[in-house]
Amino acid sequence: MAAAITRSRRAAIAREASLIRKRCQRSGFTIDHIAAAIREELPEVTELEAWRMALGWSRADTIAQIGELYVADGLLPPGLSESMLCRWEHDPDDWPGQEYAVMLCRAYRAQPGQLGLLGRVRQLSAWSAEVIGYGRHDAGVAASGRQEGADPMTTDAGLPSVRESLQLALLAEPDGSPLVDELAEAAADHYHLNYSKHPVPVLFREVRAARTLLAGLLSPGGGTELQRQVGRLSGLLGNLAFHLDDAAGARTHLGTAVAYANRCGDTALAAWAYGAQSMVARHTGNLTAAFSYAERGAAAAPGGLVRAQLHAWALLPTLAQQGRDQEASAALDVALAELEADPVGEAPGRFGFDEAELALHQAEAHLVLGRTDQARARAEVSAAACTPATPGWAAATLVLAQAEAPDQPADAAQRALDVLDQVPASRLRATARTRLESLDGLLAARPADNVADFREALRTLPPPVDAYGAASA
């Protein structure tokens, strides 16, 4: 049996693994390659522990992720503890049972062999089809958590009901109140957390209606909370307008978001809105304005997640498009450091940020700078971290296709066809359409299998908004 590793050495290993992870991320390594690099430089680390370190997760993060998987499957959260996970990572004689091993593979998005579980756990399949029975509430609850035969509640139904409840509250409190402030915040939360679940035109209509309801309560001396929510709704409208390819409308809404964010002292919202303005300017080719907005956003951003987002989403791509390679790398270093320092490390929704989005921005920057291998690696990481057929998955898949186009045109075209098959035209954002058009240009001189099919599918794709102003949704 190997000699026990001291607590001080464990702390040193954690610090060194974090540095290895950052270095590998800058080089565009996949999680698998990062884990291998950690094990090569730190031979005391097991495969199971190395994978967690490659993700940048604490043991508490792993337990939380596994708990969420159980809940999503309609099961009671398990009794997994940090001490159990610690033993599995360090004790060669103590390994997880089959059920926990399956959940570890699901949480880490890894195969059993990558975690060192093959041969340790009998009859293990990382994507086991059998239903895990631990802690089931009752036999009538399906894996989705719904009663069999019950109609699923969709956010399509929930979307207009939020606006209707806000309207009813305003009828009861026509001059505003703390309750109205609270409901306005809840409505804005609902829209930003469910941003990617709805066709853009549908969500635009609902957010606009909610902002119109609140606008009647605004006054020069109006409450700070109400102004903050109007600013958030304006920011969402700006992002939605951008995804409808309305750059002028996006600039207007985002400018309003900045004004209200500054008025109520919400530095995080102001930083985000500046970042969105940088994105719009970059999309229209105005790199001078894009850099100016990015700098303002980075300067306004509080430390941690928001500052990481502004450096990765606004500064990194703008500097890459300007060909400022070293400064782009410095912006990425700041983003990685701020993300590592943040106690949570990710946040959901349109105002949020996570590793998948960071990997997407890295991939696009590498692509612009001509580093196709690194672009491909980071796009693969981003796509793997996203749910298939979502906007994030479509974006990462199309960036990956662009990176593959020079050497693997048939594969690139097939990826684009997969996006067009899985994402309805009404849900394709203008950014996805721009990436599709860019890919079309890259494949124009590279006849291969699937290319003609892709180009025909793109030619017949209906526009997001037609000549009469009607949205495809």
C-alpha positions, 0 to 999 in steps of 0.5 A: 500500500502506498505511503499516505500523503500529508495534508500539506502535500494535498494542498500543494497538489491542489494548487499545482493542479489548478495551475496545470489546468489554467495552462492547458486551457490556454493551449486549448486542451480538452478535459481528457487531455488536461486530466492526463497532464495533471496525472503526468505531472502529479503521479500521486493523483488518481484518474478519478481525482484528476478528472475532477481537478481538470474540470476545476470542481471541488468535491462539494461541486461534484456532490451538488452535480450528482444530487441534481442528476438524482432530482432530475431523474425524479429521485431523492438526493443521495447520501453522498458525502465529501469523505466518501468521494475522498476515499474513492479518489485516494483509497485503492481498496474503496471504490463506488458502487455501480449506481454512484459510478454511473452518476459520476460518469454522467456528472463528469461527462466521461467514460468509465475508463477515463475515470479509472473505473473499468475493472473496479466496478462490475458491469458498469456502463457510463450511460446505463439505460436501466433506471436507478432505483435509489430513493424513488418517491414512489412507483408512479413517478417516471424518470422525468419526475412527472406522474404518468399520464400527466400533461407536462407543464411547459414554459410556453404556458408559463411565459405569458402567465408571468406577464399576466400576474405582473399586470394583476399586481399593478391593478392592485397596486397602481402606484407601485409598492415593494410587492410590485418591485419584488414581482418585477424582479421575479419576472426579469429573473424568469425571462433571463433564466429561460431565455434559451427555451423560447423562440426569440420573437416570442420572448421579445414580445413578452419582455417588451409587454412586461417593460411597458407595464412597469414604465408607467410607474417610473418617475424622476424620483422613482424607486431604485429597484423598479429602475433596476428591473427596467434596466434588466428588461431593456438589456434583455430586449437589446440581446433579443433584438441582436438575435433578430439581426436588428443591430440598431434596435439592439443599440437603442435597448442596450443604451437604455439598459446602461442608463438605468444601470448607472442610475441605480448603481448596478455595476454588474448590469452596466458591465454586462450591457457594455459587453453586449454593446461591444458584441453588437459593434463587433458584429457590425464591423465597428471594432473601434467602438467594440473595443471602447465598450469592452474596456468600459465593461471590464472597468465597471465589472465587479471581480469574479464571474462578471469580470471573467465574462467581460474579458472573455465575451467582450475584450478577447474576441475584439482583440482577436479580430484586431489581430492583437494576439498578445493582448488577447492572450492577456485578456484570456488569462484574466478571464481564467483567473477571475473564473477560478477565483469566483466561489461559485464559478458559473451562473445560469441564464442570459446574464450568467456565464459558465465554462461552456461559454468561455470555451466558445469565446476561446474557440472563436478567438483561436479561429480568428487568429488562425489556430484551427487545432486549438479552435477545434479543441475548445469548440468540442469542449463547449459543444459537449457541455451543452444540451443538444439542439440548444442555442449554445450547442448550435453556436459551438457546433458551427464554430467547430464546423468552421475549424474543420472546413479547411481539412474536413469539409464533408464533416463540417457540412454534416455538422451544419446539417445536424444544426439545421435538422435539430434547430427549427428555423424559428429558433435559429438566432441571427448569430447562428445564421452568420456562422452558417453563412461564414461556413458556406463561404469556407466550403464554397471552393471545397466540393465534398460529400454533404456540401451541396446538401448543406448549401441547398438547405441554407439557401432555402432557410427562411429569414428570421424576419421577412420583408413585411416584418413578420418573424419566422416564429 
